[in-house]
Amino acid sequence: MKRAPTRDILWLFVLTRVALVLVTYFAFVLLTAQKYTATSVDINTMLASWSQWDAANYVRIAHFGYQTYFDVAFFPLYPLLIFVLALPLSWWSGSYLLMGTLISNAALLGSLFLLYQIAVEAGGEQVARRALLYLCLFPTAFFFFAAYNESLFLFFTLGMFLAMRRQRWWLAGILGLLAALTRSAGLLLVIPFLIEIWISRESIAADRQKLWLRVFPVVLIPLGTALYALYCWQIRGTPLAFADVQAHWGRITSWPWVGIGASFGDLFWIKGFGSFDEAHIILDLSATIGFITLAVLSWRKLRLSYFVWAIVLVLFMLISPGFFSVDPLESNQRLVLEIFPAFITLAMLGIKHPRFHQALMIIFPALLTTLSILFLMGKWMV
C-alpha cells in the first residue's frame, strides 16, 4: 500500500477551505451590506448563510428531531452525529450548524485520504493526485463544506471499497451499514460487495471453514436501511415513508431517460432564453450527461466493482426525476459528487489530454465560486 502524501492532501484541503471562507466573507459583505457605509454586517448572520436548503433541514432535525412527515426523507446518521457532538454546546443554537459543518469537512478530509489509496491502485500516483484536485474543485464541491451529508456518505463508501480491496469483509459490511444509514443509495452497496466477493471467490473458497464469515457481512448493508425503515414505521406508520415522501418534491419513479428528455424539452421549447430556470437546467443536464459519459468510460479502465457502482449511482439518480419541478434533473449536480469512480476516470482523461485539464482548471473554480455565492445568498441550489 503506497503511503499517501499527507502534506499535499492537507494543503489541498486547507486551501480549498480557506477559499470558501473568503468567498463567504466577500460575497456576503459585498452583496448584503449597504454601499458606501462603514457599518459592519452581522457576523452571526454571515456564518448562518451556510444554513440553506437541506443544510437547514439537517440542522433542524439534529436540534428538534423528526417533526414533520417530510423530515423522514433525510436519513438519520448525519443529524444524529450532529446532535451528539453539539450536546456540550446545546445551550448555543449555532452549535448544531457548527458541528454539522465540522463533520462534513472532517469527512471530506478522510475521503481524500481514502480516495487517494483507491485511485493510486487504479491508475498510479498522478491519477490519484488529479482525482483529489478535481473532487475539491468541482463546481458543487461547496456541498462538502456545508452541513450536507454528501461527504459523510462518500467517506463510508470509499472506506467500504478500500476494506473490500483488503478483504476485510466485516469492516466493509459495517461501513456499508453506516452508509445505508446516511443516504438511501447506501442500500445499493450490496451490489459492489457481492461483485468483490465473486472476484475474491478463490481465496475465500480456499478457507472453507470461514466462508460464511466472509460472505455474511453483506447482510449488514440492508440492515442499515431496515433499521431506518423500522424507525419510520414506528413514527409514521409505514416502513417506506422515506421513499413515499419523495413525491412531495415531485419525484416519481420512471425510466432513466425520461428526466433527460424532459430537460431537453424544457431547455429548447419551454424555458425562456437567459432565464434562471434555463441556467439551472443547463448545469444539471451537463453534470448528468458528463457523469453518464464518465461512468461508461470507466469500463475497462477501472475495477469491475468501481464501474458497476458508477453505473448503479447514475441509474439511481436518473430513475426519480422531479416531474413537478422547474428542473427535472434537480440536485444531480450535487449527487454526482458521490460517484467517485467517475473522478478517477476524469483524472485519467485530464492526464491524457492536457488541454482538457487546462479547460477544467478554468471552468471548475469559476463555477465553484459562482455557485457557492448562489448558495450563500439562498438561491436555488439543492
Number of C-alpha atoms within 10 A of each C-alpha: 8 10 9 18 12 10 9 11 18 14 11 18 19 13 13 18 17 12 12 18 14 12 18 20 15 12 20 20 17 11 12 12 15 12 10 6 7 8 9 9 14 11 12 9 11 17 17 15 18 24 25 22 16 16 21 19 18 28 29 20 23 23 20 9 15 19 11 9 13 16 18 24 19 20 20 21 21 26 27 18 15 26 23 13 18 22 14 10 12 14 9 10 13 15 20 28 25 20 22 28 24 17 24 24 22 18 21 23 20 17 23 29 21 21 29 27 20 23 25 20 17 19 16 15 17 14 24 25 22 20 26 24 19 21 24 23 21 22 24 26 25 23 24 26 25 28 32 27 26 24 27 26 28 27 25 25 27 27 24 28 25 18 17 20 15 12 17 15 23 19 17 27 27 21 26 33 29 24 30 31 26 27 22 18 17 24 21 18 25 20 15 21 24 14 15 19 19 12 13 14 13 10 12 19 11 10 10 10 9 11 14 10 12 16 18 12 20 22 14 21 25 19 19 24 25 18 15 23 19 15 18 20 15 11 14 16 11 14 19 19 21 21 14 15 16 17 15 12 13 15 21 17 16 13 13 16 12 17 23 19 12 16 25 15 12 18 20 11 10 12 17 13 12 8 9 12 18 19 16 20 22 16 17 23 23 14 21 22 13 14 25 19 14 22 27 16 16 23 16 9 16 20 14 16 19 25 23 20 22 26 22 19 20 22 15 16 20 23 17 21 29 23 21 13 13 16 23 26 28 25 20 21 23 20 19 23 23 22 22 24 28 29 28 31 26 26 25 22 16 20 14 11 11 11 11 13 19 11 11 16 15 10 14 19 18 14 16 20 20 15 19 24 21 14 21 21 18 13 13 15 20 16
